[in-house]
Every structure is written in C-alpha cells, then in structure tokens.
Amino acid sequence: GNSVTQMEGPVTLSEEAFLTINCTYTATGYPSLFWYVQYPGEGLQLLLKATKADDKGSNKGFEATYRKETTSFHLEKGSVQVSDSAVYFCALSPSRGNQGGKLIFGQGTELSVKP
Amino acid sequence: NAGVTQTPKFQVLKTGQSMTLQCAQDMNHEYMSWYRQDPGMGLRLIHYSVGAGITDQGEVPNGYNVSRSTTEDFPLRLLSAAPSQTSVYFCASSPGTGLMEQYFGPGTRLTVT
C-alpha cells in the first residue's frame, strides 16, 4: 500500500543552520509529493510540491527533489530562521485514478529554531 | 474570500453526546475531506466527498457520519462521542482529484471526557 515515513522530531537548530528533514515513501505508480507546514495553532499550508520524478519544488527558501530511485522527497533549507519553527508534514497523493484526491501523510516533524 | 472555515474552534463533549463539526468553503471546490490529527500519527483521512451528493469512507471512518448536500458544506457528525475521538479535526478542500493541492481549515480541537 501507500505510506510515508518521516524522520522523527523534534529537531532543534540554531538560527542560520542548515535544515534537512528526511521523507521516504512507498507507493504504486507515480504519486505526487507534497510538503505541508503547520504553524502553532493553525491549519496546514502547502509549502511545496513535485508531481513527477526529478522535479524540484521550492518555496520560501525550502527545496525538495522528487527522487524516484530512492523513493525520497527530503526537505532542505540553507539557513533557517526562528519564524520557520513549525511542524512539517510530508504527504503523497497516489497516482492518477486516485479516488477523491486523498492525501497520505507522514507523522510530522517538529522543528524548533533558537535565536 | 474566506477559504475553508470550520466551527467551532474548541469543543468539550461528554461520552455518549452527539455533535456536528461544521466545514464550509467558498472556492467552489468539488473535493472535500475530513482528517483527524493525533500526536505522532500525522493526519488520517476520515471521510471524503468528490462532489455534492457523493461521499466515501477514508482510513478511519468508524464513529463518524458525513453528508454533502451542497458544494459549499461538508459537516462531520459524531453520533455518540467516545474518548478515543479526542483529537484535532481538519477539513480540507481541493479543486479536483488526484494531483491537486488541498486547502485546509484552521481546525477544531475536540475533547471527549
């Protein structure tokens, strides 16, 4: 079946440090991959997405590359800020024919950035 | 344009009580869904709808009912609340199925005592 596995948190970094949050997936066919971010007390917001192999999604300094050979979609940022403190979710949408556009989420990784 | 709205923001129920969580969207999206968020488990799909009059079960549907009489509204009903339903509930909508981004509401935090 389809599943998403993220590295466990919490992750604590100092401001301007390099960030990597690992995400691997299991899926049949050609899923789309997403990173969502949840700031404290809020709902989820789409951070970036990639819809086919070797695509790179990017937004707000964050990047992730769809690697089909390693079934991975790791999130990276070169220099984190205190305002990046949030919970990050990796998710997949199964390939075409998916009923209802269901998203399958990883368990989430909490990031805390200290000044 | 309010996006996806949810009410109430917080709710406390006693075991056995019933209630309805409201969700509305003003983006004319066909697809709507309900998720629950529990610590260490990410978000899990409860029910979803691909259009008015059409609903289907997700990963964890037991104890919940839904209906979709209009494009805009997708209420989630708890018929007899249980402590295991203590969670944060998110409603989401999307323009279409498959590869489209989903837009999430702010969530409802439910506690069942």
Contacts between the chains, C-beta under 8 A, distances in Angstrom:
chain1	res1	chain2	res2	distance
A	4	B	42	7.7
A	32	B	98	7.7
A	32	B	99	4.6
A	34	B	101	7.5
A	36	B	104	7.8
A	42	B	106	6.2
A	42	B	107	7.7
A	43	B	4	7.7
A	43	B	90	5.9
A	43	B	104	3.9
A	43	B	105	5.5
A	43	B	106	4.7
A	43	B	107	5.3
A	44	B	43	7.6
A	44	B	90	6.8
A	44	B	92	7.9
A	44	B	104	4.3
A	45	B	104	7.2
A	46	B	101	5.1
A	46	B	102	7.6
A	46	B	103	7.9
A	49	B	101	6.7
A	51	B	99	5.7
A	89	B	42	6.2
A	89	B	43	7.1
A	93	B	98	6.4
A	93	B	99	5.9
A	93	B	100	8.0
A	94	B	98	8.0
A	95	B	98	7.8
A	96	B	98	5.6
A	96	B	99	7.5
A	97	B	98	7.6
A	98	B	97	6.3
A	98	B	98	5.0
A	99	B	50	7.3
A	99	B	56	6.9
A	99	B	97	7.1
A	100	B	31	6.2
A	100	B	33	7.0
A	100	B	48	4.4
A	100	B	49	7.4
A	100	B	50	5.0
A	100	B	56	6.3
A	100	B	97	5.8
A	101	B	31	5.0
A	101	B	33	7.8
A	101	B	48	7.8
A	101	B	50	7.8
A	101	B	94	5.2
A	101	B	96	6.8
A	101	B	97	4.0
A	101	B	98	5.5
A	101	B	99	7.8
A	101	B	100	5.9
A	101	B	102	7.1
A	102	B	33	7.2
A	102	B	45	5.6
A	102	B	48	6.4
A	102	B	58	6.8
A	103	B	33	8.0
A	103	B	43	7.5
A	103	B	45	7.3
A	103	B	92	7.9
A	103	B	102	6.0
A	104	B	45	8.0
A	105	B	35	7.9
A	105	B	42	3.8
A	105	B	43	4.5
A	105	B	44	7.6
A	106	B	42	5.5
A	107	B	40	5.6
A	107	B	41	5.9
A	107	B	42	4.4
A	108	B	40	8.0
A	108	B	42	5.4
